[in-house]
Amino acid sequence: MIPQIINVKIVRDLILAVDFSDGKTREYDCSNITNRNENFKKLENFNFFKTVHIDAGGHGLSWDDYVDVSEYEILNNSEIKS
């Protein structure tokens, strides 16, 4: 079973600390996704970046209707911090 996201906070530009329901905190570097398309490029604007929120049910993070990442993406492309 994939753990759900229960909290997110900004560590610094393009870096998020994401807490999961399994008790682990992972650090996710969003700079790895800014080149996916023009929508993800918006993450480089800190005012946009800081609008991050947890999707309903804890299954991902979103910034708007076009920019989001799944919990699976974060689990597979992040570093465990605790």
HTML snippet that shows the backbone in 3Dmol.js (N, CA, C, O; Angstrom):
<script src="https://3Dmol.org/build/3Dmol-min.js"></script>
<div id="view" style="width:600px;height:400px;position:relative"></div>
<script>
const pdb = `
ATOM      1  N   MET A   1       0.839  -1.176   0.000  1.00  0.00           N
ATOM      2  CA  MET A   1       0.000   0.000   0.000  1.00  0.00           C
ATOM      3  C   MET A   1       0.894   1.253   0.000  1.00  0.00           C
ATOM      4  O   MET A   1       1.855   1.338   0.765  1.00  0.00           O
ATOM      5  N   ILE A   2       0.574   2.187  -0.838  1.00  0.00           N
ATOM      6  CA  ILE A   2       1.355   3.417  -0.946  1.00  0.00           C
ATOM      7  C   ILE A   2       0.899   4.384   0.144  1.00  0.00           C
ATOM      8  O   ILE A   2      -0.294   4.661   0.267  1.00  0.00           O
ATOM      9  N   PRO A   3       1.854   4.904   0.946  1.00  0.00           N
ATOM     10  CA  PRO A   3       1.461   5.850   1.996  1.00  0.00           C
ATOM     11  C   PRO A   3       0.941   7.157   1.396  1.00  0.00           C
ATOM     12  O   PRO A   3       1.298   7.529   0.278  1.00  0.00           O
ATOM     13  N   GLN A   4       0.099   7.837   2.155  1.00  0.00           N
ATOM     14  CA  GLN A   4      -0.475   9.094   1.716  1.00  0.00           C
ATOM     15  C   GLN A   4       0.333  10.270   2.246  1.00  0.00           C
ATOM     16  O   GLN A   4       1.007  10.171   3.272  1.00  0.00           O
ATOM     17  N   ILE A   5       0.253  11.374   1.533  1.00  0.00           N
ATOM     18  CA  ILE A   5       0.899  12.610   1.971  1.00  0.00           C
ATOM     19  C   ILE A   5       0.029  13.233   3.050  1.00  0.00           C
ATOM     20  O   ILE A   5      -1.180  13.382   2.880  1.00  0.00           O
ATOM     21  N   ILE A   6       0.661  13.597   4.171  1.00  0.00           N
ATOM     22  CA  ILE A   6      -0.100  14.217   5.252  1.00  0.00           C
ATOM     23  C   ILE A   6       0.325  15.658   5.525  1.00  0.00           C
ATOM     24  O   ILE A   6      -0.399  16.402   6.185  1.00  0.00           O
ATOM     25  N   ASN A   7       1.492  16.054   5.023  1.00  0.00           N
ATOM     26  CA  ASN A   7       1.956  17.428   5.219  1.00  0.00           C
ATOM     27  C   ASN A   7       3.021  17.757   4.176  1.00  0.00           C
ATOM     28  O   ASN A   7       3.743  16.879   3.704  1.00  0.00           O
ATOM     29  N   VAL A   8       3.100  19.030   3.833  1.00  0.00           N
ATOM     30  CA  VAL A   8       4.141  19.502   2.919  1.00  0.00           C
ATOM     31  C   VAL A   8       4.590  20.867   3.386  1.00  0.00           C
ATOM     32  O   VAL A   8       3.781  21.693   3.810  1.00  0.00           O
ATOM     33  N   LYS A   9       5.898  21.098   3.305  1.00  0.00           N
ATOM     34  CA  LYS A   9       6.417  22.432   3.605  1.00  0.00           C
ATOM     35  C   LYS A   9       7.587  22.719   2.678  1.00  0.00           C
ATOM     36  O   LYS A   9       8.273  21.813   2.205  1.00  0.00           O
ATOM     37  N   ILE A  10       7.789  23.988   2.438  1.00  0.00           N
ATOM     38  CA  ILE A  10       8.883  24.427   1.564  1.00  0.00           C
ATOM     39  C   ILE A  10      10.153  24.496   2.394  1.00  0.00           C
ATOM     40  O   ILE A  10      10.175  25.102   3.465  1.00  0.00           O
ATOM     41  N   VAL A  11      11.210  23.871   1.893  1.00  0.00           N
ATOM     42  CA  VAL A  11      12.515  23.897   2.549  1.00  0.00           C
ATOM     43  C   VAL A  11      13.317  25.080   2.026  1.00  0.00           C
ATOM     44  O   VAL A  11      13.904  25.840   2.795  1.00  0.00           O
ATOM     45  N   ARG A  12      13.331  25.220   0.705  1.00  0.00           N
ATOM     46  CA  ARG A  12      13.983  26.335   0.009  1.00  0.00           C
ATOM     47  C   ARG A  12      13.496  26.296  -1.439  1.00  0.00           C
ATOM     48  O   ARG A  12      12.669  25.454  -1.788  1.00  0.00           O
ATOM     49  N   ASP A  13      13.989  27.180  -2.270  1.00  0.00           N
ATOM     50  CA  ASP A  13      13.538  27.219  -3.667  1.00  0.00           C
ATOM     51  C   ASP A  13      13.537  25.828  -4.294  1.00  0.00           C
ATOM     52  O   ASP A  13      14.563  25.150  -4.342  1.00  0.00           O
ATOM     53  N   LEU A  14      12.375  25.423  -4.766  1.00  0.00           N
ATOM     54  CA  LEU A  14      12.150  24.166  -5.487  1.00  0.00           C
ATOM     55  C   LEU A  14      12.350  22.893  -4.663  1.00  0.00           C
ATOM     56  O   LEU A  14      12.327  21.797  -5.223  1.00  0.00           O
ATOM     57  N   ILE A  15      12.543  23.010  -3.362  1.00  0.00           N
ATOM     58  CA  ILE A  15      12.715  21.837  -2.500  1.00  0.00           C
ATOM     59  C   ILE A  15      11.563  21.774  -1.503  1.00  0.00           C
ATOM     60  O   ILE A  15      11.267  22.745  -0.806  1.00  0.00           O
ATOM     61  N   LEU A  16      10.919  20.603  -1.453  1.00  0.00           N
ATOM     62  CA  LEU A  16       9.818  20.384  -0.518  1.00  0.00           C
ATOM     63  C   LEU A  16      10.154  19.275   0.463  1.00  0.00           C
ATOM     64  O   LEU A  16      10.813  18.298   0.105  1.00  0.00           O
ATOM     65  N   ALA A  17       9.704  19.425   1.695  1.00  0.00           N
ATOM     66  CA  ALA A  17       9.727  18.343   2.678  1.00  0.00           C
ATOM     67  C   ALA A  17       8.308  17.792   2.720  1.00  0.00           C
ATOM     68  O   ALA A  17       7.357  18.518   3.008  1.00  0.00           O
ATOM     69  N   VAL A  18       8.177  16.509   2.433  1.00  0.00           N
ATOM     70  CA  VAL A  18       6.858  15.881   2.321  1.00  0.00           C
ATOM     71  C   VAL A  18       6.756  14.786   3.375  1.00  0.00           C
ATOM     72  O   VAL A  18       7.538  13.835   3.373  1.00  0.00           O
ATOM     73  N   ASP A  19       5.784  14.927   4.276  1.00  0.00           N
ATOM     74  CA  ASP A  19       5.536  13.935   5.316  1.00  0.00           C
ATOM     75  C   ASP A  19       4.494  12.941   4.817  1.00  0.00           C
ATOM     76  O   ASP A  19       3.464  13.321   4.260  1.00  0.00           O
ATOM     77  N   PHE A  20       4.790  11.651   5.032  1.00  0.00           N
ATOM     78  CA  PHE A  20       3.892  10.584   4.608  1.00  0.00           C
ATOM     79  C   PHE A  20       3.286   9.874   5.804  1.00  0.00           C
ATOM     80  O   PHE A  20       3.795   9.950   6.922  1.00  0.00           O
ATOM     81  N   SER A  21       2.191   9.186   5.544  1.00  0.00           N
ATOM     82  CA  SER A  21       1.460   8.486   6.601  1.00  0.00           C
ATOM     83  C   SER A  21       2.245   7.317   7.200  1.00  0.00           C
ATOM     84  O   SER A  21       1.844   6.778   8.231  1.00  0.00           O
ATOM     85  N   ASP A  22       3.351   6.918   6.575  1.00  0.00           N
ATOM     86  CA  ASP A  22       4.183   5.854   7.130  1.00  0.00           C
ATOM     87  C   ASP A  22       5.200   6.400   8.135  1.00  0.00           C
ATOM     88  O   ASP A  22       6.046   5.657   8.632  1.00  0.00           O
ATOM     89  N   GLY A  23       5.114   7.702   8.433  1.00  0.00           N
ATOM     90  CA  GLY A  23       5.998   8.325   9.413  1.00  0.00           C
ATOM     91  C   GLY A  23       7.293   8.857   8.837  1.00  0.00           C
ATOM     92  O   GLY A  23       8.098   9.431   9.571  1.00  0.00           O
ATOM     93  N   LYS A  24       7.516   8.683   7.548  1.00  0.00           N
ATOM     94  CA  LYS A  24       8.751   9.148   6.922  1.00  0.00           C
ATOM     95  C   LYS A  24       8.558  10.516   6.287  1.00  0.00           C
ATOM     96  O   LYS A  24       7.488  10.841   5.772  1.00  0.00           O
ATOM     97  N   THR A  25       9.624  11.310   6.338  1.00  0.00           N
ATOM     98  CA  THR A  25       9.662  12.596   5.651  1.00  0.00           C
ATOM     99  C   THR A  25      10.645  12.474   4.511  1.00  0.00           C
ATOM    100  O   THR A  25      11.759  11.980   4.684  1.00  0.00           O
ATOM    101  N   ARG A  26      10.226  12.926   3.344  1.00  0.00           N
ATOM    102  CA  ARG A  26      11.068  12.864   2.155  1.00  0.00           C
ATOM    103  C   ARG A  26      11.285  14.264   1.616  1.00  0.00           C
ATOM    104  O   ARG A  26      10.393  15.112   1.666  1.00  0.00           O
ATOM    105  N   GLU A  27      12.483  14.493   1.101  1.00  0.00           N
ATOM    106  CA  GLU A  27      12.794  15.776   0.478  1.00  0.00           C
ATOM    107  C   GLU A  27      12.731  15.602  -1.033  1.00  0.00           C
ATOM    108  O   GLU A  27      13.445  14.788  -1.617  1.00  0.00           O
ATOM    109  N   TYR A  28      11.853  16.393  -1.649  1.00  0.00           N
ATOM    110  CA  TYR A  28      11.610  16.274  -3.084  1.00  0.00           C
ATOM    111  C   TYR A  28      12.092  17.538  -3.787  1.00  0.00           C
ATOM    112  O   TYR A  28      11.704  18.649  -3.427  1.00  0.00           O
ATOM    113  N   ASP A  29      12.941  17.354  -4.790  1.00  0.00           N
ATOM    114  CA  ASP A  29      13.514  18.462  -5.560  1.00  0.00           C
ATOM    115  C   ASP A  29      12.698  18.665  -6.836  1.00  0.00           C
ATOM    116  O   ASP A  29      12.782  17.873  -7.774  1.00  0.00           O
ATOM    117  N   CYS A  30      11.916  19.729  -6.854  1.00  0.00           N
ATOM    118  CA  CYS A  30      11.053  20.012  -8.006  1.00  0.00           C
ATOM    119  C   CYS A  30      11.816  20.501  -9.228  1.00  0.00           C
ATOM    120  O   CYS A  30      11.243  20.582 -10.315  1.00  0.00           O
ATOM    121  N   SER A  31      13.097  20.828  -9.074  1.00  0.00           N
ATOM    122  CA  SER A  31      13.859  21.266 -10.247  1.00  0.00           C
ATOM    123  C   SER A  31      13.960  20.148 -11.282  1.00  0.00           C
ATOM    124  O   SER A  31      14.213  20.409 -12.458  1.00  0.00           O
ATOM    125  N   ASN A  32      13.766  18.913 -10.850  1.00  0.00           N
ATOM    126  CA  ASN A  32      13.816  17.773 -11.766  1.00  0.00           C
ATOM    127  C   ASN A  32      12.615  17.700 -12.697  1.00  0.00           C
ATOM    128  O   ASN A  32      12.643  16.957 -13.678  1.00  0.00           O
ATOM    129  N   ILE A  33      11.558  18.458 -12.408  1.00  0.00           N
ATOM    130  CA  ILE A  33      10.350  18.382 -13.242  1.00  0.00           C
ATOM    131  C   ILE A  33      10.051  19.684 -13.978  1.00  0.00           C
ATOM    132  O   ILE A  33       9.098  19.734 -14.756  1.00  0.00           O
ATOM    133  N   THR A  34      10.824  20.721 -13.760  1.00  0.00           N
ATOM    134  CA  THR A  34      10.520  22.013 -14.394  1.00  0.00           C
ATOM    135  C   THR A  34      10.672  21.981 -15.906  1.00  0.00           C
ATOM    136  O   THR A  34      10.140  22.848 -16.599  1.00  0.00           O
ATOM    137  N   ASN A  35      11.388  21.000 -16.422  1.00  0.00           N
ATOM    138  CA  ASN A  35      11.569  20.917 -17.873  1.00  0.00           C
ATOM    139  C   ASN A  35      10.548  20.007 -18.558  1.00  0.00           C
ATOM    140  O   ASN A  35      10.653  19.778 -19.763  1.00  0.00           O
ATOM    141  N   ARG A  36       9.576  19.488 -17.830  1.00  0.00           N
ATOM    142  CA  ARG A  36       8.575  18.589 -18.420  1.00  0.00           C
ATOM    143  C   ARG A  36       7.727  19.287 -19.469  1.00  0.00           C
ATOM    144  O   ARG A  36       7.477  18.746 -20.546  1.00  0.00           O
ATOM    145  N   ASN A  37       7.293  20.483 -19.144  1.00  0.00           N
ATOM    146  CA  ASN A  37       6.533  21.293 -20.091  1.00  0.00           C
ATOM    147  C   ASN A  37       6.428  22.713 -19.548  1.00  0.00           C
ATOM    148  O   ASN A  37       6.905  23.002 -18.450  1.00  0.00           O
ATOM    149  N   GLU A  38       5.820  23.572 -20.300  1.00  0.00           N
ATOM    150  CA  GLU A  38       5.741  24.996 -19.922  1.00  0.00           C
ATOM    151  C   GLU A  38       4.996  25.202 -18.612  1.00  0.00           C
ATOM    152  O   GLU A  38       5.320  26.119 -17.857  1.00  0.00           O
ATOM    153  N   ASN A  39       4.014  24.371 -18.332  1.00  0.00           N
ATOM    154  CA  ASN A  39       3.280  24.511 -17.071  1.00  0.00           C
ATOM    155  C   ASN A  39       4.185  24.275 -15.867  1.00  0.00           C
ATOM    156  O   ASN A  39       4.123  25.028 -14.896  1.00  0.00           O
ATOM    157  N   PHE A  40       5.018  23.248 -15.915  1.00  0.00           N
ATOM    158  CA  PHE A  40       5.917  22.952 -14.798  1.00  0.00           C
ATOM    159  C   PHE A  40       7.007  24.012 -14.640  1.00  0.00           C
ATOM    160  O   PHE A  40       7.551  24.184 -13.549  1.00  0.00           O
ATOM    161  N   LYS A  41       7.320  24.706 -15.701  1.00  0.00           N
ATOM    162  CA  LYS A  41       8.302  25.800 -15.645  1.00  0.00           C
ATOM    163  C   LYS A  41       7.841  26.877 -14.657  1.00  0.00           C
ATOM    164  O   LYS A  41       8.666  27.591 -14.088  1.00  0.00           O
ATOM    165  N   LYS A  42       6.515  26.994 -14.452  1.00  0.00           N
ATOM    166  CA  LYS A  42       5.968  27.983 -13.522  1.00  0.00           C
ATOM    167  C   LYS A  42       6.460  27.773 -12.093  1.00  0.00           C
ATOM    168  O   LYS A  42       6.411  28.699 -11.283  1.00  0.00           O
ATOM    169  N   LEU A  43       6.932  26.569 -11.774  1.00  0.00           N
ATOM    170  CA  LEU A  43       7.433  26.288 -10.428  1.00  0.00           C
ATOM    171  C   LEU A  43       8.662  27.130 -10.090  1.00  0.00           C
ATOM    172  O   LEU A  43       8.970  27.332  -8.915  1.00  0.00           O
ATOM    173  N   GLU A  44       9.351  27.612 -11.090  1.00  0.00           N
ATOM    174  CA  GLU A  44      10.539  28.437 -10.851  1.00  0.00           C
ATOM    175  C   GLU A  44      10.183  29.818 -10.306  1.00  0.00           C
ATOM    176  O   GLU A  44      11.055  30.539  -9.820  1.00  0.00           O
ATOM    177  N   ASN A  45       8.922  30.183 -10.383  1.00  0.00           N
ATOM    178  CA  ASN A  45       8.437  31.430  -9.793  1.00  0.00           C
ATOM    179  C   ASN A  45       8.056  31.115  -8.346  1.00  0.00           C
ATOM    180  O   ASN A  45       7.102  30.376  -8.103  1.00  0.00           O
ATOM    181  N   PHE A  46       8.799  31.675  -7.382  1.00  0.00           N
ATOM    182  CA  PHE A  46       8.591  31.316  -5.984  1.00  0.00           C
ATOM    183  C   PHE A  46       7.178  31.643  -5.503  1.00  0.00           C
ATOM    184  O   PHE A  46       6.623  30.905  -4.688  1.00  0.00           O
ATOM    185  N   ASN A  47       6.590  32.727  -5.986  1.00  0.00           N
ATOM    186  CA  ASN A  47       5.219  33.056  -5.579  1.00  0.00           C
ATOM    187  C   ASN A  47       4.241  31.967  -6.004  1.00  0.00           C
ATOM    188  O   ASN A  47       3.290  31.672  -5.280  1.00  0.00           O
ATOM    189  N   PHE A  48       4.465  31.374  -7.156  1.00  0.00           N
ATOM    190  CA  PHE A  48       3.643  30.246  -7.602  1.00  0.00           C
ATOM    191  C   PHE A  48       3.998  28.985  -6.808  1.00  0.00           C
ATOM    192  O   PHE A  48       3.115  28.257  -6.355  1.00  0.00           O
ATOM    193  N   PHE A  49       5.294  28.741  -6.647  1.00  0.00           N
ATOM    194  CA  PHE A  49       5.773  27.537  -5.952  1.00  0.00           C
ATOM    195  C   PHE A  49       5.182  27.421  -4.547  1.00  0.00           C
ATOM    196  O   PHE A  49       4.818  26.329  -4.111  1.00  0.00           O
ATOM    197  N   LYS A  50       5.089  28.534  -3.849  1.00  0.00           N
ATOM    198  CA  LYS A  50       4.630  28.476  -2.464  1.00  0.00           C
ATOM    199  C   LYS A  50       3.118  28.243  -2.330  1.00  0.00           C
ATOM    200  O   LYS A  50       2.611  28.164  -1.211  1.00  0.00           O
ATOM    201  N   THR A  51       2.396  28.132  -3.440  1.00  0.00           N
ATOM    202  CA  THR A  51       0.969  27.824  -3.384  1.00  0.00           C
ATOM    203  C   THR A  51       0.698  26.313  -3.339  1.00  0.00           C
ATOM    204  O   THR A  51      -0.453  25.890  -3.443  1.00  0.00           O
ATOM    205  N   VAL A  52       1.734  25.512  -3.188  1.00  0.00           N
ATOM    206  CA  VAL A  52       1.591  24.054  -3.155  1.00  0.00           C
ATOM    207  C   VAL A  52       0.569  23.638  -2.096  1.00  0.00           C
ATOM    208  O   VAL A  52       0.503  24.218  -1.013  1.00  0.00           O
ATOM    209  N   HIS A  53      -0.219  22.625  -2.433  1.00  0.00           N
ATOM    210  CA  HIS A  53      -1.167  22.071  -1.476  1.00  0.00           C
ATOM    211  C   HIS A  53      -1.323  20.574  -1.735  1.00  0.00           C
ATOM    212  O   HIS A  53      -0.997  20.071  -2.810  1.00  0.00           O
ATOM    213  N   ILE A  54      -1.823  19.890  -0.732  1.00  0.00           N
ATOM    214  CA  ILE A  54      -2.015  18.442  -0.810  1.00  0.00           C
ATOM    215  C   ILE A  54      -3.345  18.154  -1.495  1.00  0.00           C
ATOM    216  O   ILE A  54      -4.368  18.757  -1.171  1.00  0.00           O
ATOM    217  N   ASP A  55      -3.317  17.222  -2.446  1.00  0.00           N
ATOM    218  CA  ASP A  55      -4.542  16.796  -3.120  1.00  0.00           C
ATOM    219  C   ASP A  55      -5.446  16.049  -2.137  1.00  0.00           C
ATOM    220  O   ASP A  55      -4.981  15.510  -1.134  1.00  0.00           O
ATOM    221  N   ALA A  56      -6.720  16.029  -2.438  1.00  0.00           N
ATOM    222  CA  ALA A  56      -7.691  15.300  -1.624  1.00  0.00           C
ATOM    223  C   ALA A  56      -7.239  13.851  -1.461  1.00  0.00           C
ATOM    224  O   ALA A  56      -6.851  13.200  -2.432  1.00  0.00           O
ATOM    225  N   GLY A  57      -7.291  13.364  -0.254  1.00  0.00           N
ATOM    226  CA  GLY A  57      -6.907  11.984   0.020  1.00  0.00           C
ATOM    227  C   GLY A  57      -5.416  11.770   0.165  1.00  0.00           C
ATOM    228  O   GLY A  57      -4.983  10.652   0.442  1.00  0.00           O
ATOM    229  N   GLY A  58      -4.604  12.829  -0.018  1.00  0.00           N
ATOM    230  CA  GLY A  58      -3.157  12.711   0.151  1.00  0.00           C
ATOM    231  C   GLY A  58      -2.457  11.961  -0.956  1.00  0.00           C
ATOM    232  O   GLY A  58      -1.403  11.364  -0.734  1.00  0.00           O
ATOM    233  N   HIS A  59      -3.038  11.983  -2.165  1.00  0.00           N
ATOM    234  CA  HIS A  59      -2.481  11.210  -3.276  1.00  0.00           C
ATOM    235  C   HIS A  59      -1.579  12.018  -4.198  1.00  0.00           C
ATOM    236  O   HIS A  59      -1.227  11.551  -5.281  1.00  0.00           O
ATOM    237  N   GLY A  60      -1.206  13.210  -3.787  1.00  0.00           N
ATOM    238  CA  GLY A  60      -0.308  14.021  -4.595  1.00  0.00           C
ATOM    239  C   GLY A  60      -0.267  15.450  -4.108  1.00  0.00           C
ATOM    240  O   GLY A  60      -0.924  15.825  -3.137  1.00  0.00           O
ATOM    241  N   LEU A  61       0.529  16.238  -4.814  1.00  0.00           N
ATOM    242  CA  LEU A  61       0.640  17.670  -4.541  1.00  0.00           C
ATOM    243  C   LEU A  61       0.230  18.423  -5.792  1.00  0.00           C
ATOM    244  O   LEU A  61       0.491  17.982  -6.911  1.00  0.00           O
ATOM    245  N   SER A  62      -0.415  19.561  -5.593  1.00  0.00           N
ATOM    246  CA  SER A  62      -0.844  20.380  -6.726  1.00  0.00           C
ATOM    247  C   SER A  62      -0.518  21.838  -6.484  1.00  0.00           C
ATOM    248  O   SER A  62      -0.401  22.308  -5.352  1.00  0.00           O
ATOM    249  N   TRP A  63      -0.377  22.528  -7.595  1.00  0.00           N
ATOM    250  CA  TRP A  63      -0.226  23.981  -7.570  1.00  0.00           C
ATOM    251  C   TRP A  63      -1.409  24.620  -8.282  1.00  0.00           C
ATOM    252  O   TRP A  63      -1.922  25.648  -7.840  1.00  0.00           O
ATOM    253  N   ASP A  64      -1.833  24.026  -9.363  1.00  0.00           N
ATOM    254  CA  ASP A  64      -3.030  24.466 -10.092  1.00  0.00           C
ATOM    255  C   ASP A  64      -3.560  23.266 -10.880  1.00  0.00           C
ATOM    256  O   ASP A  64      -3.110  22.142 -10.658  1.00  0.00           O
ATOM    257  N   ASP A  65      -4.490  23.483 -11.779  1.00  0.00           N
ATOM    258  CA  ASP A  65      -5.087  22.380 -12.536  1.00  0.00           C
ATOM    259  C   ASP A  65      -4.125  21.699 -13.500  1.00  0.00           C
ATOM    260  O   ASP A  65      -4.412  20.608 -13.993  1.00  0.00           O
ATOM    261  N   TYR A  66      -2.990  22.328 -13.773  1.00  0.00           N
ATOM    262  CA  TYR A  66      -2.047  21.816 -14.766  1.00  0.00           C
ATOM    263  C   TYR A  66      -0.715  21.350 -14.190  1.00  0.00           C
ATOM    264  O   TYR A  66       0.059  20.682 -14.875  1.00  0.00           O
ATOM    265  N   VAL A  67      -0.446  21.697 -12.945  1.00  0.00           N
ATOM    266  CA  VAL A  67       0.835  21.360 -12.325  1.00  0.00           C
ATOM    267  C   VAL A  67       0.565  20.556 -11.061  1.00  0.00           C
ATOM    268  O   VAL A  67       0.059  21.076 -10.066  1.00  0.00           O
ATOM    269  N   ASP A  68       0.914  19.275 -11.126  1.00  0.00           N
ATOM    270  CA  ASP A  68       0.770  18.409  -9.960  1.00  0.00           C
ATOM    271  C   ASP A  68       1.740  17.244 -10.055  1.00  0.00           C
ATOM    272  O   ASP A  68       2.239  16.919 -11.132  1.00  0.00           O
ATOM    273  N   VAL A  69       1.999  16.627  -8.923  1.00  0.00           N
ATOM    274  CA  VAL A  69       2.847  15.432  -8.865  1.00  0.00           C
ATOM    275  C   VAL A  69       2.168  14.425  -7.942  1.00  0.00           C
ATOM    276  O   VAL A  69       1.550  14.792  -6.942  1.00  0.00           O
ATOM    277  N   SER A  70       2.293  13.180  -8.291  1.00  0.00           N
ATOM    278  CA  SER A  70       1.665  12.114  -7.499  1.00  0.00           C
ATOM    279  C   SER A  70       2.546  11.723  -6.317  1.00  0.00           C
ATOM    280  O   SER A  70       3.742  12.015  -6.290  1.00  0.00           O
ATOM    281  N   GLU A  71       1.941  11.066  -5.353  1.00  0.00           N
ATOM    282  CA  GLU A  71       2.703  10.541  -4.223  1.00  0.00           C
ATOM    283  C   GLU A  71       3.709   9.509  -4.714  1.00  0.00           C
ATOM    284  O   GLU A  71       4.795   9.389  -4.147  1.00  0.00           O
ATOM    285  N   TYR A  72       3.367   8.769  -5.753  1.00  0.00           N
ATOM    286  CA  TYR A  72       4.266   7.771  -6.331  1.00  0.00           C
ATOM    287  C   TYR A  72       5.533   8.439  -6.881  1.00  0.00           C
ATOM    288  O   TYR A  72       6.641   7.953  -6.656  1.00  0.00           O
ATOM    289  N   GLU A  73       5.365   9.551  -7.599  1.00  0.00           N
ATOM    290  CA  GLU A  73       6.505  10.323  -8.127  1.00  0.00           C
ATOM    291  C   GLU A  73       7.408  10.772  -6.986  1.00  0.00           C
ATOM    292  O   GLU A  73       8.629  10.645  -7.073  1.00  0.00           O
ATOM    293  N   ILE A  74       6.828  11.285  -5.942  1.00  0.00           N
ATOM    294  CA  ILE A  74       7.626  11.779  -4.810  1.00  0.00           C
ATOM    295  C   ILE A  74       8.338  10.627  -4.115  1.00  0.00           C
ATOM    296  O   ILE A  74       9.520  10.743  -3.793  1.00  0.00           O
ATOM    297  N   LEU A  75       7.650   9.528  -3.878  1.00  0.00           N
ATOM    298  CA  LEU A  75       8.263   8.375  -3.219  1.00  0.00           C
ATOM    299  C   LEU A  75       9.459   7.836  -4.006  1.00  0.00           C
ATOM    300  O   LEU A  75      10.460   7.434  -3.414  1.00  0.00           O
ATOM    301  N   ASN A  76       9.360   7.825  -5.317  1.00  0.00           N
ATOM    302  CA  ASN A  76      10.407   7.240  -6.150  1.00  0.00           C
ATOM    303  C   ASN A  76      11.525   8.197  -6.531  1.00  0.00           C
ATOM    304  O   ASN A  76      12.570   7.759  -7.013  1.00  0.00           O
ATOM    305  N   ASN A  77      11.329   9.482  -6.327  1.00  0.00           N
ATOM    306  CA  ASN A  77      12.327  10.461  -6.764  1.00  0.00           C
ATOM    307  C   ASN A  77      12.642  11.478  -5.682  1.00  0.00           C
ATOM    308  O   ASN A  77      12.715  12.679  -5.941  1.00  0.00           O
ATOM    309  N   SER A  78      12.827  10.980  -4.468  1.00  0.00           N
ATOM    310  CA  SER A  78      13.129  11.848  -3.338  1.00  0.00           C
ATOM    311  C   SER A  78      14.097  11.139  -2.396  1.00  0.00           C
ATOM    312  O   SER A  78      14.406   9.957  -2.554  1.00  0.00           O
ATOM    313  N   GLU A  79      14.562  11.902  -1.415  1.00  0.00           N
ATOM    314  CA  GLU A  79      15.462  11.350  -0.411  1.00  0.00           C
ATOM    315  C   GLU A  79      14.741  11.302   0.924  1.00  0.00           C
ATOM    316  O   GLU A  79      14.052  12.252   1.294  1.00  0.00           O
ATOM    317  N   ILE A  80      14.898  10.194   1.655  1.00  0.00           N
ATOM    318  CA  ILE A  80      14.323  10.094   2.989  1.00  0.00           C
ATOM    319  C   ILE A  80      15.136  10.961   3.931  1.00  0.00           C
ATOM    320  O   ILE A  80      16.363  10.875   3.967  1.00  0.00           O
ATOM    321  N   LYS A  81      14.442  11.800   4.698  1.00  0.00           N
ATOM    322  CA  LYS A  81      15.113  12.680   5.658  1.00  0.00           C
ATOM    323  C   LYS A  81      14.881  12.241   7.090  1.00  0.00           C
ATOM    324  O   LYS A  81      15.678  12.557   7.973  1.00  0.00           O
ATOM    325  N   SER A  82      13.814  11.526   7.328  1.00  0.00           N
ATOM    326  CA  SER A  82      13.575  10.990   8.689  1.00  0.00           C
ATOM    327  C   SER A  82      12.572   9.857   8.638  1.00  0.00           C
ATOM    328  O   SER A  82      12.241   9.279   9.673  1.00  0.00           O
TER     329      SER A  82
END
`;
const viewer = $3Dmol.createViewer("view");
viewer.addModel(pdb, "pdb");
viewer.setStyle({}, {cartoon: {color: "spectrum"}});
viewer.zoomTo();
viewer.render();
</script>
